[in-house]
Amino acid sequence: MSKMTRPKVIGFDLDYTLWPFWVDTHVDPPFHKDRNGQVQDRRNKKVKHYGEVPRVLHWLHSEGFTLAAVSRTGEVDGANQLLKLFDWDKYFTYKEIYPGCKIKHFERIKTKSGAEFNEMLFFDDEHRNKRDLDTIGVYTVMVEDGVTEKLVKNGLEQFSKKS
């Protein structure tokens, strides 16, 4: 069996990709942890991520992949806060979290990482971002219902095949 071609950077969108909401409209920052370590918003509403995400991020990180958090949200502080509170900051080498076209986000990742666009794999729930990134050659996998182990493993296989 041939060795898989590995992406140099794997990016993840945040809203409806790592967690099931838009951080700028569905929850109410700032966020905090309650006594039991449960993440809550300003109104003490529980804030949850998709179930398999911590395991997937840990696995990719332990396999030596370089990860990036890539989001167009206007709620920059809230998104960064959640990454810290969920204890995911340690997994992300790059964070490009601000409004605008995802092409700009990936141009910055390319500059910082030295990886070419065609050496990057990205998981996102929005078709418009895939359309944009297709034009520069970032391989994008559509996320239907949150990131799962199966989705990521399939994405890695597809990335390897197209390389």
C-alpha positions in Angstrom: 0.0 0.0 0.0 1.4 3.4 -0.9 2.2 5.9 1.8 -0.6 8.5 2.2 0.1 12.1 1.2 -0.5 14.1 4.3 -1.7 17.7 4.2 0.8 20.2 5.7 -2.1 22.1 7.4 -5.6 20.9 8.3 -8.0 23.8 8.9 -11.3 23.7 10.7 -14.2 26.2 10.5 -15.8 26.7 13.9 -19.5 27.4 13.7 -21.6 24.3 12.7 -18.2 22.5 12.2 -16.7 22.1 15.7 -19.8 23.4 17.6 -23.5 23.4 16.7 -24.2 27.1 16.7 -23.2 30.5 15.4 -21.1 32.1 18.1 -22.2 35.5 17.1 -26.0 34.9 17.2 -27.0 31.7 19.0 -25.1 32.1 22.2 -24.4 35.0 24.5 -20.7 35.8 25.2 -18.7 36.2 27.3 -18.3 32.5 28.3 -17.2 30.9 31.5 -17.0 27.5 33.2 -19.4 26.7 36.1 -18.3 24.7 39.2 -18.6 21.4 37.3 -16.4 22.6 34.4 -19.3 23.0 32.1 -19.0 25.9 29.6 -21.8 28.4 29.8 -22.7 31.7 28.2 -23.5 35.0 29.9 -27.0 33.8 30.7 -25.7 30.5 32.1 -26.9 28.6 29.1 -24.9 25.4 28.5 -22.6 25.7 25.5 -21.7 22.4 23.9 -19.5 21.2 21.0 -20.0 18.3 18.7 -19.3 15.1 20.6 -16.4 13.6 18.6 -14.5 16.9 18.2 -12.1 16.7 21.2 -11.1 13.1 20.3 -10.6 14.1 16.7 -8.4 17.1 17.5 -6.4 15.2 20.0 -5.8 12.3 17.5 -4.8 14.6 14.7 -2.4 16.6 17.0 -0.9 13.3 18.4 -0.3 12.2 14.8 1.7 15.3 14.2 -0.7 17.2 11.9 -0.5 21.0 12.0 -4.0 22.4 12.7 -5.6 25.8 12.1 -8.9 27.3 13.4 -10.4 29.3 10.5 -13.6 31.3 11.0 -15.3 34.3 9.5 -17.2 35.2 12.6 -17.6 38.7 13.8 -17.5 37.4 17.4 -13.7 37.1 17.5 -13.3 37.3 21.3 -16.1 34.8 21.9 -14.7 32.2 19.5 -11.2 32.5 21.0 -12.7 32.2 24.4 -14.5 29.0 23.5 -11.3 27.5 22.1 -9.6 28.2 25.4 -12.5 27.0 27.6 -12.9 23.8 25.6 -9.1 23.3 26.1 -8.5 23.2 22.3 -6.1 26.1 22.0 -3.2 23.6 22.5 -4.1 21.9 19.2 -4.1 24.9 16.9 -0.8 26.3 15.6 -2.7 28.9 13.5 -5.9 30.9 14.3 -7.4 33.1 11.6 -10.7 34.2 13.2 -12.2 37.4 11.8 -14.8 38.5 9.2 -14.1 38.3 5.5 -13.4 35.9 2.7 -11.8 32.6 3.7 -9.2 33.1 0.9 -7.7 35.9 3.0 -7.6 33.5 6.0 -5.7 30.9 4.0 -3.4 33.4 2.4 -2.2 34.3 5.9 -1.9 30.6 6.9 0.2 30.1 3.7 2.5 33.0 4.6 2.9 31.9 8.2 3.3 28.1 7.6 5.1 28.0 4.2 2.6 25.4 3.0 1.1 25.8 -0.4 -2.7 26.0 -0.9 -2.8 22.5 -2.5 -1.0 21.1 0.7 -4.0 22.2 2.9 -7.1 20.3 3.9 -10.1 22.2 5.2 -13.4 21.2 6.9 -16.3 23.6 6.6 -20.1 23.6 6.6 -20.6 26.5 4.1 -20.6 25.9 0.3 -19.7 29.5 -0.5 -16.4 28.9 1.4 -15.7 25.7 -0.5 -16.4 27.6 -3.8 -14.0 30.3 -2.9 -11.2 27.9 -1.7 -11.6 25.7 -4.8 -10.4 28.7 -6.8 -7.0 28.7 -5.0 -6.7 24.9 -4.6 -7.4 24.3 -0.9 -9.0 20.9 -0.6 -12.3 21.4 1.2 -14.5 18.7 2.8 -18.1 19.7 3.5 -19.3 19.1 7.0 -23.0 18.2 7.3 -23.5 17.6 11.0 -20.3 18.4 12.8 -16.8 17.0 12.6 -16.5 13.3 13.2 -13.7 10.8 13.1 -15.1 9.1 10.1 -15.4 12.4 8.2 -11.9 13.4 9.0 -10.4 10.0 8.0 -12.4 10.1 4.7 -11.2 13.6 4.1 -7.5 12.5 4.7 -8.0 9.7 2.2 -9.6 11.9 -0.4 -6.8 14.5 0.0 -4.2 11.8 -0.5 -6.0 10.4 -3.6 -6.1 13.9 -5.3 -2.5 14.7 -4.5 
